[in-house]
């Protein structure tokens, strides 16, 4: 059985390290506090939590992609992708600003 990548055996910090600290959707560096696990094949389309199906992504990039396949995401016109990312980056920033201090 494939290991569940969300388990403590595979923490987000390890995924960050294994993926070189770069978002697989935009290619830019990801701070650990902005990092999320992104399913290559989304769970809504039958994807699993197996290690080979998990990549590092910014929270905003992951949210913007939603349940699109990678092919659908990268085939969107660049202008449309930028608009979606811009919207989700704004939401991400607002959420951080309104979060209680830790």
C-alpha positions in Angstrom: 0.0 0.0 0.0 1.3 3.5 -0.9 2.2 5.7 2.0 -0.2 8.4 2.9 1.7 11.7 2.2 -0.5 13.6 4.6 0.7 11.5 7.5 3.3 12.5 10.0 5.8 10.2 8.2 5.9 12.7 5.3 5.6 16.2 6.9 5.3 19.3 4.7 8.8 20.4 5.6 10.1 17.1 4.0 8.0 17.7 0.9 9.3 21.2 0.7 12.9 19.9 0.9 12.2 17.0 -1.6 10.7 19.4 -4.2 13.5 21.9 -3.9 11.3 24.5 -2.3 9.6 25.4 -5.6 6.0 25.4 -6.6 5.3 22.9 -9.4 2.6 25.1 -10.8 4.4 28.4 -11.1 8.0 27.4 -10.6 8.7 30.2 -8.1 10.2 29.6 -4.6 7.7 28.7 -1.8 8.1 29.8 1.8 7.2 26.9 4.1 4.4 29.0 5.6 2.9 29.4 2.1 3.4 25.8 1.1 0.6 23.2 0.5 0.4 19.7 -0.8 -1.0 19.6 -4.3 -2.4 16.4 -5.8 -1.1 15.9 -9.3 -4.3 14.0 -10.1 -6.9 15.7 -7.9 -8.8 13.5 -5.4 -12.0 14.6 -7.1 -10.7 12.8 -10.2 -9.6 9.7 -8.4 -6.1 10.8 -7.2 -4.7 9.4 -4.1 -2.5 10.6 -1.2 0.4 8.5 -2.5 3.8 10.2 -2.4 4.1 10.1 -6.2 0.8 12.0 -6.6 1.8 14.9 -4.2 3.8 18.0 -5.2 4.6 21.3 -3.5 2.5 24.3 -4.4 1.8 27.8 -3.1 -1.6 28.0 -1.3 -2.8 30.5 -3.9 -1.6 28.4 -6.9 -3.2 25.3 -5.4 -6.5 27.1 -4.9 -6.4 28.7 -8.3 -5.9 25.3 -10.0 -8.8 23.8 -8.1 -9.7 20.4 -9.6 -8.3 21.1 -13.1 -5.9 18.5 -14.4 -2.3 19.7 -15.0 -3.0 19.6 -18.7 -6.1 21.8 -18.3 -4.3 24.2 -16.1 -1.3 24.7 -18.4 -3.5 24.8 -21.5 -5.5 27.8 -20.1 -4.6 31.1 -21.8 -1.8 32.7 -19.8 -3.9 35.8 -19.3 -6.7 33.7 -17.7 -4.2 31.8 -15.5 -2.7 35.1 -14.3 -6.1 36.5 -13.5 -7.0 33.4 -11.5 -3.7 33.5 -9.6 -4.0 37.2 -8.9 -7.5 36.7 -7.3 -6.2 33.8 -5.1 -3.1 35.7 -4.1 -5.3 38.6 -2.9 -7.4 36.1 -0.9 -4.3 34.5 0.6 -2.9 37.8 1.7 -6.2 38.9 3.3 -6.4 35.6 5.2 -2.9 36.0 6.5 -3.6 39.6 7.6 -6.8 38.6 9.4 -5.3 35.6 11.1 -4.6 35.8 14.9 -0.9 36.0 15.8 0.7 32.6 16.6 
